[in-house]
Amino acid sequence: TLSEAERRRLLNEAIAAPNDDRDLPVPKKLYVVHEGAIYEAQTSDRGRTYHGYPYKGKLSGTILAELSAMADRKGCSDQFAAWVKANIERHGVSPAD
């Protein structure tokens, strides 16, 4: 339901998740906050296209902190906090946590 321009904007501001042990030239997964919700976008064609959807599941503390800062900048911190509480499980601990 998003316009092409809005999809492109969201992809451009998205945070790349580490590819772990995969040696890929582009991020496999991207995360962005839109209207308080976390969206994940994945590629299956080496970054030519990404498929995005509202994300529910585990996220690292590092990614969550970056997304929280994004929600602050976008003025949707309250909606973001509610989304995280209802849908996200914190996974792993990083030095920044």
SULNORLIN-V395167 format. One record per helix or strand. SS is the DSSP state (A for helix, B for strand). FROM is the first residue (numbers start at 1). LEN is the number of residues. If there is no record, write none. Layout:
ss = [SS:SS]
from = [FROM:FROM]
len = [LEN:LEN]
This chain:
ss = [A:B:B:B:B:B:A:A:B]
from = [4:15:29:37:51:57:61:77:88]
len = [10:2:6:6:4:4:14:11:4]
